[in-house]
Structures are given as C-alpha cells and as structure tokens.
Amino acid sequence: CHELPAMSGEPGGRGGGGPAGGPPAAPPGSDTYKGWLFKWTNYLKGYQRRWFVLSNGLLSYYRTQAEMAHTCRGTINLSTAHIDTEDSCNIVLSNGGRTYHLKANSEVERQRWVTALELAKAKAIRMRNNQSDDSGDEEPASQSDKSELHGPLKTLSSKLEDLSTCNELIAKHGAALQRSLSELENLRLPADSGEKIKAVNERATLFRITSNAMINACRDFLDLAESHSRKWQRLLQHEREQRIRLEETIEQLAKQHNSLERACRGAPGLASGTASISSTAKGSVQSAKGEASDEDEETEYFDAMEDAPAFITVTADPKHHRRSGSNLSGASEGHPEDWNLEDSVFESSNQSSYNESTGKDLLPRKRRRTRIPDKPNYSLNLWSIMKNCIGKELSKIPMPVNFNEPLSMLQRLTEDLEYHELLDKAVKCESSTEQMCFVAAFSVSSYSTTVHRTAKPFNPLLGETYELDRLEELGFRSLCEQVSHHPPAAAHHVYSRRGWTLWQEITIASKFRGKYLSIMPLGAIHLEFHSSGNHYVWRKVTSTVHNIIVGKLWIDQSGEIEIVNHKSKDKCQLKFTPYSYFSRDVPRKVTGVVSDADGKAHYVMSGTWDEKMECSKIVHSSHGSTSTEGKQKTVYQTLSPKVLWRKYPLPENAENMYFFSELALTLNEPEERVAPTDSRLRPDQRLMESGRWDEANVEKQRLEEKQRAVRRRREAEAVEALEEGKDYEGYTPLWFERKVDAVTGELICVYKGGYWEAKDKQDWSVCPDIF
C-alpha cells in the first residue's frame, strides 16, 4: 500500500494504539480494542484521522480521545456487518445503508484490526443467536445469575421429592387396599356386593395409574427445566448486556444533546467584532474552515428546508463607526452613539419584580399560590373512548378530561399577559420604532408557555367569563368572555393604568392531518398606547401539535407575523421558522426587521419563541450577492444585540403540575366576588385540578349536555319566531358588543363596559346559569 505521511504526534506514522499518540491498544482477542484509523469523509477532505473503539460488538469512532466522554460520531453493529479488505491497508465495513471506508498505516496494523473485528463479530453473532443449542463456549454467568436460575430448580427438585414420597405412600396404601378388596371378593357375599367390590377395585387401580402418570409428568418437567437452564442463563445474560448497552447509548446521546444545546446557545456570543457574522436563516454565514465544518458524511449532505435568507446581520464595531460615521452610505444609515446602554429603555431587567422595574406607585403584590395538586398518573384507555363513540355524532362525542389541563381557553388567552411589563416599558419609548421592538417581543413571548403544554384547555361554555384583576398589584385588569359557541370565539379586553389598552377576538380553526393537528387562531390583536395614540395590529401564527397518533406530543409554531402601527405606518415582519430535522438553524427560531413608513430598516429582531428575543440597532445596510435561488440578500451592519425579553424559569416540580408557569398556577386560584359565570367556578375543571378525574368526567358531560339543551331551546325559539314572522336576535354577549373596527374594517366584539361596575355592586342579574 501507499504509506500515508506521519501525522503530528505520531512517531513513525503509526495508525494503531500506542505509538499513534493514544493509550496502547488491547490485544485483538480482548473485549475492547482501541486505536487510530483513517476514515473516508468526502471528496473534499478525503481520509481523516479518527479514534476508533471496538467494544461489545460495536465499533464507534470519535474525532479525538477526549470526545469519548461526550460526543460519539458514529457506531456500527458488527453482528450484521460485512467486513471486506480492498487492499493491504484498507478495510470496508458495511451494515445496511451505512459503509465505513477505513485505512490503516500498515499491513500489520490492518491485520490486527481485521482480526479484532472478526472476533468481535463472531462473538456478537453468538450473543444474538438465542435459538442455538448449548455450545459450551458462551461467557460464564455471574454468581448472581446462577443463583437466580438454580434457586427455582432446587425448589422444583424439593417439591418433586415430596411428590415422589406421596406417590410411594399412595402406591403402598393402594396395594393394601387392593389386597383387602381381593380378600373380600373371595368371601361368599351376595352377588350385588361382589359387583360393588369389583367396581371399587377398578377405581383404586385407576387412581394408582393416574398418580403414577402425574409423578412421571413432574419428573419430565424437571428434566426439561434442567436441560434448558443453560439456555435461560445465556438469554438472561444477553438481555442484561443489551440493557447495559442501551443505557450507555442513551447516556451518550444525552451528553451529545447537552453539548449541542450548549453550542447552539453559545453561537450568538461568537459574533463579536467585525469578523464574526450571524445569519438569520438557512445558509448561515460562518467560517468555512475549522472544526465546525469538519463533519462526517452522516451530517454533511443534508440541506435545510427553509427558504433562502432575506437578510444577513453583521456585528459592527461602534468605535470604528464613530470615527467614520460621516462616510456611511447605503440603503439606510444610523448613528451608533444613539445606542446608549446606560440611559436607554432597552436595558432589560427580565428577572426583576414589576414594582422594581415600573415604579413604586403600586401596592405590594398579593401572596398567590405557588403550586397545585400533582397530576395523577392515570392511564388512558383509547379503546374505551372509541367504543363509546360508535354511532354518535361528532359534536356529541364526550372527550375525557385526560386530554385536558385544569384551565379554560379563556384563562389560556389571559396567559398572553405574563410578560405585560414589556408593554409598560414600551410606553416610555419616545421613538415609534423602538416601541415597535417591545411590541414585537411581547407578541413572541405569548408562545413561550406552549413549548411543554401539550394538553388542551377546557372549551368554554357560551357566556362563560374570566377576569384577572391585577390593577392594584400589576396595574392592569383583564376580562374574557366566550361570545360564540359555533364557531367558538372568545373576546378579550385589557386595560392598564400604565398607559395601554389591548383587545382581541380570537376564533380557533383546526385541521387534523393524520400525524399532526394544525391550530390556526383567526382574528386580529389590537394594542393602543394612550399618550402617543400608536395603534398596533397583528395576528397569531399557526400552532402545530405533532405525533397525534403515535409518539410523544410536541408543539411547533410556524408562519409570519406582520405588526403594523396604523398611526406611524411602521412595520415589523417576524418569521417563525418551522422545525426541520435537516436544518442546522437553532430550533424555534424567530427573526424579523423593524422598518419605518418609508421602508427604512432600523432594528433587527432575533431569538427563539421559547427562550428570549434580542434587538440589534442597524447602522448600515447594503445589498449583498444574489443567492443560488435568485434572491438578493440584504446585509445589515448592526451594533451588539440587547435582550428585550427572556423567559422566566418554570416553578419547581412543574413537570408534575402540567408545566404551568408562575402566572398559570394562579389563574384558577379561587377568588371571591367574581361573576357566577367565571371559569374558576367550573365544577369539572375544579374537580380535575383536585385530581378527581372520574368525577370531573361525569360533571363535564353534564355541563355539555346542559349547554346542548339550551342550544336546542334557542333553535326552537328561532324556528317559532320565523313561523310567526318575527325577528330573532339570537344570543347576545353579556359584556361585549359587535362593532365594525375602524382600523381593519372587520366586525369584532369589543368591550361595552359594565362588568367592573357590576362587580363593585355585586349585581350579577344579567349572568345566565351555565354551571
């Protein structure tokens, strides 16, 4: 073979253990064999030096010996692999669709590896062959295995001896009985007595034959158990080894996953200085050299699924731009000295309390509950649900509370206010584009609670309401009402004494597509700031629940949000990148650009919808090269990003409390003086929160049937009014009324007032009896 050049740290260019810079390789016949080999990666890089470990019938490889603690680059199972030698130095391993082309530094080294691989393959085949006869060359079982197997055999032998003793006694007494019966037969007795004695004698004979047959069967069973003891012993040993191997693999994958997460989280920090570049979509602009690009064939040939990037951000040096600010040119320009961290509202205090960040004019927070009863470990019998659905209308199928969480859809809608302090900070912004950044971060923050929340909320009953009065504690009060049942629609109104008002009407449309369920919220969200009159409007993106039929449920958000300030005409385009297995982007990524009415870009938004959002001020923009898809990229030169929003950590024991956040834990907390239609008073939801799911299912079915009865009565009234030629108004919301929105032109439900006044008077006469 053609001798490869010696690598650094490899005296003589040895490719095996010992001289190659690693620990000495174990003998080929031992359980573990380690050493350096050259592995073919691709046509650009050719053969690359890798550290290989052969253990337990598996051949794994790493880039360095240090990677053995956390990152395995690939593994091949030798029990089903084919080993081939192309020439004096090359080894080809193939297993299904995976092939490793390996090269040793010498023919002797190649032969050592081939010998070790062949021995490991033979051993792996023997371990896998559970149906083979006893060969005597399997591994001796441990003392614990022998005791576990021989203990039952010893007990069986003892019981068999007892049965044999009983058999001897039965035979002895049976023979004596038969002799006595024979003597009776010889006596001169009436004819009928002789017949009876003869019948008893035959029965005694049958009893003795049966007992002998039973003892023989027991003896055969024991002989069979003893003959199969070695096979059972080998099977048990094999299963234990498989379990240990699986545990090691899972631990290795967990370490790999943590390492990748750390790498992803640390990636933005690498973009410091003019040479560091961060990309916002597929084709991330990174250095083409270094370890990050040194991936093997398992990960190199996959392309991302997203569209071509619309823009690229480059971190600029503020000092450099202060010196040469007069020379800036391009599509848009800015002044880096405006990006003052000390006196800017962008300085974020995400973990501080509301009183610390917004002033001292509010009262201290009321002490709220910090936990709810743990979720019971109830198994869900899908067959019983399907059996109860046969022959029923789809609208009348009772879905058990096992699929739910102890919150209603109205309460989930109120959870959008968890990061309301972003809007309080937006009030202080003098620039409308700066204010837009906080509004954009607020629109993204509402999705952070969905990452672990795969259970569905309770469907609100028509006329159900939910209030969240935090006026004295947090400065706002919120009211939701279910204003329509078919299609389901909820109206929401929030007033804050800090200077903003938010309102929306949300209708949920869903499509079941086999493996996943798409949930599309329909309706616009309105936000108005009192002092400036800025009126922002946006819509929610599509939520997708994956693995509906089989597997672990998980949620993804995808689509685009366009936030428009209808007063200043500023816009923010946010893109929620859908998850793709083949993408190299950070999962759950959100990117966007804030621009003014003239289309001039001012800020770049970036982050993830489950963790944080950052904002970078643009100091220069220009048109970059055209991509292979024919789309031209815009290059934004920005200052260092600032964190606008960061997700609060989940409470302790959150996994047993439906992954509720601190706010979600307080939403269903019992409260006095609320309306009789408030979600806190729903009996089925309250029973479920207490862990009494069976009673909750019964109560849920009662409430749904009560709602259907009211709907049938209303339909009958409509038919009667039609027959009499009268107008029928239908259902009228309690605290909201339908109006044409002056901004969007849509017919929406807006708050007409009266709820908080009715609460002060405790006059709930307009509320229907829905519970």
N, C-alpha and C positions, 0 to 999 in steps of 0.2 A: 504494500500500500504506500501511498504518498504520505510521508511523515509530516504531521502538522507542526507548525512552529511552536516553540515553547511559550506558554503563557506566563504572565508576570506572577511571581510567587510559585512557579512550578519548575524546580530544578530538573533539567533534562526533559521537560515537556511531558512528564508522566500524566496520564489521564485517570488513573485509578485512585485508590486511597493512599494515604501515607505521603509519598513524595509530592503529590499534587497540592499540598498545602492543607489538607484536611486530616482528620484522625485516621489511623490505619484501618483499612477495610477488614471486616471479619472474614474468616475463611469461607469459601464458597458453600460449604456444606452446612454452615450455621444458619440460625433463624433470620439474622439480619445481615445485609451486605450493603455497604455504602461506598461511594466514590464519585469522582468527577467523570463525566462523559460530555461529548459534544452533540448537541441536538439541533436538527434542522428546523429553522423557524420559517423563513420565507426566502424568496429570491433576492430580496434587497440586502438581507443581513446574513444569509447563509447559515452556517453552523455556529451556534452559541454555546459557550461553556455553562453547564448546569450541574448541580449537585443532586445525585440520584440516591434514593434509599429503597432497598428491597426488604420488605418485612411482611410476614403473614400472607404471602401470596399476592401482595400488592406492590407495584413499582410506582413510586412517587418521585417528583422532581421539584427542585427549588432553584432560584437564581443564586442564592448564597446559602451557606450553612446556617447563618443567623435566621434565615426565613423559616427554618423548620419549626420555630416557636409560634408562628402566626400565619404564614401565607404559603399554602401549597399551590403550585402552578398547574398540576395535573396528576392524575392517577390512572393506572390501567390494571385491570384484574387479569392475572396470569392464568387463572383456571380455564378461561375460554379464549386465551390469546394464542396467536400463531407466531412462533419465533423463527426468523429466517436470517441467514447470513449471506449478504450480497458478495462481499469480498473478504479479504483477510482482516479488515479493520471495522467493517460496517455491520450493524445489527438492525433488523427491521422487526418491530413489534406491531401487530395489528389485532384489534379486538373490535369487531363490528365495523362501525364507521370511523374509528379512531386509529391512526397509524403514527408510530414514532420512528423516525429515522435517526439512529444513533451512530456515533463513531468513537472508537477508542483510539488511543495514541499509538498502540502497538498491537501486533497479532496476539501476543501473550496476554495482554490486558483484555483484549476482546474475548479470548477463550475463557478467561476467568469469569467474565460476566455471563457468557453463554452457559457455562456450567452452573453458575448460581441460579440463573433464570430457569434452566431446565429442571433443576432440583426443586425449586420453589413451585414451578408449575405442576410437577408430579405430586408434590405434597398437597397443593391446593385442590387438585382433582380428587385425591383420596379423601380429603375432608368433605368435599362436596358430594361424593358418591354415598348417599345414605342407604342405598339398597344393596350395597356389596356385601359379600359374605365376610366372616371373620378372617382377616388375613394375618393377624398377629403382629403386624408391623405398625399399628397405629400408636399414637402417643399414649403412654401410660396415664391413666386418670389420676387425679389428685385423691388424697386420702378422704376428703370430704365427699367427692363423687362416689367413691367405693362404699362409704358408709351409707350414703343415701340410697344406693341401689341394693346393697346386700342386706340392709335392715329389713325391708319388706320381704325379701326372700327368706330370711331367717324366721320371720314371723309366720310366713306361709308353711315353712317346714315344721314349725312347732304345732301349728294347727293341724297339719296333716298327720303328725304323730298322734295327736288326740283323737282324730277321726279313725286312725288305724286301731287304737286301743278300743274305741267304741265298737268298731267292726268286729274285733275279736270277741268282745263280750256278746255282741248280737249273734255271732255265729255259734258261740258256746251255748248260750241260752236257747237259740233256735234249734240246735241239735237235741238238747234235752227235751224241749217241747215236742219235737217230732218223735222222740223215743216214747214219751208219755202217750202221745196220740196213737202210736203203733200198738202200745200195750192195751189201750182202750179198744182198739179195733179187734184185738184177739179175744177180748171178753165177749161173752154172749149177751148182747144187748138187743133191744128192739131194732127192727130194720130202719126206722126213721132216725134213731140215734146214731147208727153207724154211718148213715149218709152225712149227717151233720159233722161228725168227727172227721170224716174224709174231706169235707169242704174246708174245715179249719186247718187241716194238714196242708192242703194245697195253698191256702193263703199264707201260711208260715213259710212255705218254700218260696213263694213269690217275694215275700218280704226279705228273705235272706239273699235272693238273687239281686233284688233292687239295691240293697245296702252294699253288696259287693261291687255292683256297677258304679255306684256313687263314689266309693273309695278309689276305684280304678280311674275314674274321671278326674278326681282331685289329684291323684298321683301324676296323671298325664299333664295336667295343668302346671304342676310344679316343675316337671321335667321341661316343659316348653318355656316357662319363665326363666329357668336356669340357662337354657340354651340361647335365649335371646338377651341375657344380661349384658354380654359384651357389646351387642349392638345398641342396646339402650344407653349403655355407658358412653359409647362413641357419639351417639346422637346428642346426648346431653352436653358433652364436651364441645361438640361442634356449635351447638346453639349458643353456648356461653361465649365462645370465641367470636361468633358473629355479633353478639350483643356488645362485647367489648370493642370490637372493630367499629361498630356503628356509633357507639358513644364517642370514640376517638374522632371519627369523621365529623360528627355533629359539633364537637368541641372545636375542631379545626375550622369548620365553616363559621362558627360563631366568632372566633378570633379574626377570621378573614373579613367578616361582615363589619366588625367593630373597626378594623383597620381601614376599610374602605370608607366608613362613615367619617372617621377622623380625617381622612384625606380629602373627602368632599367638603367637610366643614372648614378645613384649613385652606382650601383652594383660594377663596377670596383674599385671604391675608397675603398671598404671594404677589398680589398685584400692587406693589408699592414701588414707585419710581417710574421713569419714562419707559423702561424696557419691559415692564410687566403689562400684560394685556389680558382682559377678561372678556369672554364672549357671552352673548345673551341668547344664543340659540344653537342649532346644530352647527358643527364645524367650528368648535371653539378654537379661537386663535391662540395657540400655545406654541412653545418652542418645539421644533421638530426633532430635537435631539434630547438626550438624557434618558433616565430610567423610565419616565412616564410613558415614553413611546416604545420602550423595549418590551412589548407584549408578544406573547406567542400566538400560534395560529388559532387558538381557541377563541381569542377575542379580537383579532386584527381584521377580520374580513367581514364585519357587520357594519352596516351603515345606519345612521339614525333615521327615524321615521318622520321627523318633523320637517316643515318647510325650511327653505333657505333663510339665513338670518336677515332681518330687516336692518339691523344696525349693529355696530361693534363699539364698545366703550374702551377708551384708553385712559389710564390714570395719568394725569398731568402733574407737573411739579409747580406748586404755587409760586415759589421763589423765581423760577425761570419766567413764568408768565407775568410776574410783577415787573420784571426788568424789560420784558419785550411786549408788554400789553398793547403798545401803540401799533405793533406790527401784525396784530391778529387780523385774519381775514377768513372768509368762508361764508357758509350759509347762515350762520348765527354766531354771535360773539357775546362774551360776558366778562365780568370783572371779578377775578378770583378774590380780590380783597373784600368783596361783599359777603363772602362765605366765612363769616366770623363765628367761630365755635363758642366764644365766651358769651356774647350777647344775642345769639340767635335763638329763635324759638325751636330750632331743630335739635337743640341739646335735649336729649331724651332722658327721662328718669322712669324707665318702664316698671321697675320693681317698687318704686316709692308709692306711698299711700296717696289717696286722692287729695286729702287735706294738705299734704306737703307740697303737691305739685300745682294746685289750683287756688290756694289761698286759705285763709283762716276764718272766713266768714261763715263757714258751715259748721253744724253741730257735729260732735264725735259720732262715729258710726255705731249703730245699734249692734249689739252682740248677736250674731246669727249662728245657726247650727253649722257644724263643720263635718258632719257625717250623717249617713242614713243607714238603715239596716242592710247588711250584706246581701248580695244577690243569692237566692237559693240555687243549689245545684240540681235543678230539675231537668230530667231527660225529656226530650220532645219526641213523641211518637207520631211520625208523619203519616203512617198508615191510618191511625185513628182519625186524623184530620181529613184525609182523603175519603175515608169511608163515610164520614158524616156529610161530605159534600156531594155525594152521588144523588142526582136527580133534583138538586136545588138550583135556584137562580144564583148567578154570580154575586149579585148585590146582597143576597141573604146568607151567604156563607159566613159563619162566625169564626173569625180568626182569633186564636187564643192569645192571651197576654204574654205567652212565652216569647213571641216575636217583638214585644214592646219594651220600652223603658218607662219608668214611672214619671213621665212628663207628657203634657199635651203638646200639640203642634203650636198652640198659642204661646206656650212657655218657651219652646224652642225658638220661635220667632223673636221673643224678647231677649234671648241669649245674644242676639246681634249687638246688644249694648254693653257687652262685657268690657270692651275697650273704649268706652264713651269718652275717656279722658283725651283721646286723640282729637275729638271734635272740640273739647274745651281748649286745647292748645291751638286748634285751627282758628278759633275766634280771635286770638291775639295776633294773627298774621296780618300784616298790612298789605302784602302782595297777594294778589289772587292766585298766582301760580304756586307760591309757597303754600297757600291754603289748600290748593288742589292736591298737593303731595300728601297732606294729612288725611284728606277725604279719601284718597286712593288707598292709603294704608288702612283706614277704617273699613273700607269695602272688602279688603282682603282678609282682615282679622276675623270677620264673621265666619270664615270657613275653618278656623283653627280648631274649633271644638268638634269637627266631624271626623277627624283622622282616625279615632278609635271608636266612634259612636256608630256601630253598625245596626243597632236595634232601632225600630221605628217608633216614633212618638204616638200617643193616642190620637185618633181622629176626633177633633172637637165636635160636639153636638151643636146643632143650629141654635144660635142665641147664646152659646157659651162665651164667657168673657174671661179675661185675665188682666189684673192690674199689678203693676210693680211701682209702688210709691216709695221712691228714694229721694224725695225733694229735700228733706232736711238733712239727709246723710250725704248724698252724692249730687244733689242739685237738679235731678230730673224726675219725672213721673211718666209712666208708660201705661197705655191701655190697648188691649187687643180684643177683637170680637169676631166670632165666626158669623159672617154675614150671608153666606150661601152654603147650601149643602150639596147641590148638584148643578154645576161643578163646585167642589169645595173651594171656598175663598175666605180669606181672613184679612181684616183691616187692622191697621196698626197706627197709633199716633203717640208721639213722644214730644214732650215739652221740657226744655231745660232752662232754668233761670240763669245759666251761664251764657245764654245768647244764641241758642239754635233750636230749631224745631224739625223733626223728622216724621214723615208719614209715608205709608205704602199700603197697597192692596195686592196680596200675593195669591195666585191660583196655581195649584200644582198639577202638572200634566206628566204622565209617566208612560213609558213604553217598555214592555218586557221582551227582551231579545234572546231568550234562551239562557245563555250563560250569565248575562248581566241585566240589570234594570237601570234604565236612564230616567232620572227625575229632572224635569225642566220647570223651574219656577217662572211663571208668567206674571208680568206686572212691573211697573216702574217704582223705584225708590226715590223719594224727594227729600232734599235736605236744604233748609234755608237758614242763613245767618241773619240775625235781626239787625245788627248795626250796619253791615255793608249791603244787605239785600241780595247777596250772592245766592243763587238758586241752582243747586246741583241735582242732576237726574242721572240715574244709571239702572242697569238691570243685572240680575244674578246670572251666573254661568250654570252649565249643566253638571249635575252630580251623578256619578255612575257607581252603582253597587255591583261588584264583581263576585263571581263564584256563588251564584244564587243556588244552583243545584248541588254541586259538589265542591268541597274545599272550604278554606277559611275565608269568610267575608272580608272584603276590604273596599274602601271608598276612594274614588279619584274625582278631581274637579278639572274640567276642561272647557275651553271656549275663550271668548273675549268679552271684556267689559269696556264700554265707552262711557266715560264720565264727562258730562258737558255742563259747564257753568253758563246758564242761559242769559245771565246778565253781561258777563265779560266775553263770552264765547270761547273761553279757554277749554281745552280738551285734554283728556288723559286716556290713552289707549293701553289697556292692560291685557296681556296674553297669559292664560293659564295653560301651560304645556301639558298635554296628556302623557300619562306614564307609558313608556315603551321599554320593553326588555332589552332592545338593541341600542338604546340611546346611551350616550356617555354623559348626558347632562345630569345635573342634580335632580333627583325626583321632586315632584310637586313644585316645579319652578314657576315663578311669576316674573314677567318683565314688562316694562312699559316706558312710555315717554310722555312728559307733560309739556304741552306747547300752548302758545297764546293764540289769539284770534287770527293772527297773520300766518300761523303755521310755524313760527319760530320756536324751536325746542329749547327749553330752559332746564329741565331736570330729567334724569334717567332713574326709573324705579326698578329695583331688582330684589329678589329674595325668594322665599317659599311660603306657600299659604299655610303651612303648619308650624312655622318657626319664627320668622322675622321678615321685615321689609326694610330696605335701605333706600336712601335717596342720594344721588350724586349730582352736583351742580355742573352744568355744561359750560365750558369756557371757550370751546371752539368745535365746530362741526364741518365736515367736508365729505364729499362723495368718494367712496372707495372704488375698488375694482369691481367689475361685473362677475358674478358667480357663474358656475357652470350651468345653472338653471336659467341664466339670462336675467337675473335680478340684480340690481345695483345696490350695494350696501352703503349705508351712511356711517361714517366713523365719527363718534363723539369723543372729544377730549374733555375729561371731567376731573374735578377735584376729588379728594378722598371721600368715600361714602360715609353717611351718617345714619345710624339706626333710628328709624322712626317708631317702629313697633317691634316688640318681642313677646312671644307667647309666655304667659305665666306658667310655672310648673304645676303639674297636677297634684292634688292633695295626696297625702299618704293613704295607702290602701285603695287607690282609685280603681284598680282593676276589679275589685270586688264591689264597687259602687257604680257600675255601669260607665266607668271612665268619666264621671261628672267633674266639671271644674268647680272652683270655689263658689262661683255665682250660681251654677246649676244646682248645687247642693241646697241652696237657699230658696230656689224658685217655688218648690212645693211645700215649703215650711208653713204650717198652719198659722193663720193670721186673722185677727178679729176685725169686724166692721166691713168686711169685703162683701160684694154683691152675692146674692144666693146662686148666681149663675157662674161664679168664679171657679176656675179649674181646680183650685185647692180643695173644693168641696165635692169633687167627683168621687163617689164611693169605690168604683172599680179601681181607679188609679191609686187611691189611698190604701186599699187592701193589697194591691200589688207591691207598693212601696214597703208595706209591713211584712212582706214575704208570704202572704196568704193567697197564693196564686189560684188555687181551686175556687175559693170564694170570689176572687176577683173575676174569674171567667164567668161565673154564674151572674154576677152583678153586671158585667159588661154586656152579656147577652140580653139582660132585662132592659138596660138603658137603650140598646139599639132597637129592640122591639117596640119600646115606648116611642122612640123617635119615628119609627116607621108608621105607627098608628096615627101620630099627629100628622104625618105627611099624607096618609090616605084620607084623613078627615079634611085636610086642606084641599086636596084634589077633588073630593066630593063637593066641597063648597064652591070650587071654581066651576065645576060642571053645572051645579044648580044655578049659579049666577048667570052662566051662559044661556041656559034654557029660559031664564026669566028676562033675558036681555039686559042684564045689569053688568056694570064693570066690576072686575075683581082685582084688587090691588096686589094680592099675594102677600108674601112675607115681607115685612118691613124691619130693617135693622133697628136695634134699640138705641144706640148712641152714635151711629154713623148715618150719613145720607149720601145718596148718589148724586154726583155733580160732574159736569164736564170740566176737565182740568184745562186751565188757561194756557199752560205751557205745552203740554203734549197733545191736547185735544182728545184725550181718552176719557171715557166715562168711568170714574173711580169712586170708591166710598171714602169720604172724608169725615173727620170728627165734627159733629154738630154741637157738642157741648152738653153739659148737664150731668155727667157722671160724677164728677168730684163734688158738685153741689149736692147731688142726691146722697153721696156718701156722708157728707157733713151732717145732713138731716136724717140719715138712715131711713130714707124713703125709697124703698125698692118696689113700689107698687107696679111699675112697668115691666118688671122682670118676670118671665114665664117660669113655670115649674118644669124644668128639664131633667132634674135628677130624681 
